[in-house]
Amino acid sequence: MQPHTPAPHPLLSHTPHRAARTLFLLLAPAAFGLIYFTPPARRVLLPTFAHVRATRAYPDGPALRTVYTGLPPLDALLAALVAFFSATVDGADEPTRLFCVWFVPQLAPLLVLLHWEAGRVGGGWVARPTLFALAAQLVTAGAVLPLYFAAHLAAHPPAPAPPRAQSAGALAAAVALGFLLPSAALFLVPAGPAVSLDAKQVAAALWQPFPLYVAAIYRVLRPAKDEGTRTSVQRAYTLFGLLAAAAHWAVLAHTLRAPAAGTSFAHVFVPYPLHAPLGVAPAPGALPAYRRAVRLLLQEDCLCAAGAAYAWFGYVRWRLARGPFARWAAAMVFCTLVGGPGAAVAWAAVDREEAVGAVKADAQVEVRGCQFEEKRDVRVS
């Protein structure tokens, strides 16, 4: 009698996900084009920052600091990045600063995902979370995350390299200290009487390499022996999901009761090209066009990053065939409305961890059953 060969489980199958990988590879240039080549970016934003770089000042007056380290190539890169981000916190554009206060916590669950999956997969591009995070910081998360998810599908099932020792507690601390703390220092308080614009520009420069801070802190805190469990990483996702929801409601409540029209919900969250078609009243005291373009870029970045994450989690959920997909999609919509995209990503990650645990348990039971059948066949023969 021939030994029984179990059917490969979807999670453990070596069948390439060609269609899904192709989709994510196409999403990356599409997101890049939306963010950088639509008219507001091409005609307003990019020429403005070329002018800022040449004149060392914004069109509406504020000066740009250009020396941070004394190393000209590094200072040139930092000045270019600071030119963009200090425009969000210089006190002249409160709607954009509020959007950043909302947006930054939504990214924390994705940082946890990048580092946790690096330890799980063990090899390939997915094992380089800091590289992807730095690329996202330089180019935008919306354009880089599709490439990450394509790489993840290419590396699945996990490479034979042993996974690194992990600790969800150390990872949560690294994300909090290396990403959220510098972000709070940059975005929570705008430049004004209490904090000078120069200090804010220094804070923006110090904030840029936060992926290196997260990696370094995690490396220091991570134990030599693996302490990572499915339950512990679920707690980390839940923690940052709740933080994203708290930021979501704090900013949402402020915009819904905003006395000034410029910080209303529509001006903070609705892309400005849609204001006229939707009948949104112009904000009092018109902002320079480049400032609205800065906010639009951040909104498009958020849209593309969340869309890529939702598509990847949705594909994984569909492939695992674990429960009705429509119910999962409805839960994602609910989490997004109630807690923002960060809360939805955190919930999807927790759900995926449960699915991964269930699949591994089923696979172990099936393998043990097959071994039992083989032993029984040998005895019978």
Buried (B, 14 or more C-beta within 10 A) or exposed (E): EEEEEBEEBBBBEEEEBEEBBEBBBEBBEBBBEBBBEBEBBEEBBBEBBEEBBEEEEBEEEBEBBBEBEEEEEEBEBBBBBBBBBBBBBBBBBBBBBBBBBBBBBBBBBBBBBBBBBBBBBBBBBBBBBBBBBBBBBBBBBBBBBBBBBBBBBBBBEBBEEEBBBBBBBBBBBBBBBBBBBBBBBBBEBBBEEEBEBEEBBBBBBBBBBBBBBBBBBBEEBBEEEBBBBEEBBBBBBBBBBBBBBBBBBBBBEBBEEBEEBBBBBBBBBBBBEEBEEEEBEEBEEEBBBBBBBBBBBBBBBBBBBBBBBBBBBBBBBBBBEBEEEEEBBEBBEEBBEEBBBBBBBBBBBBBBBBBBBEBBEBBEEBEEEBEEBBEEEEEEE
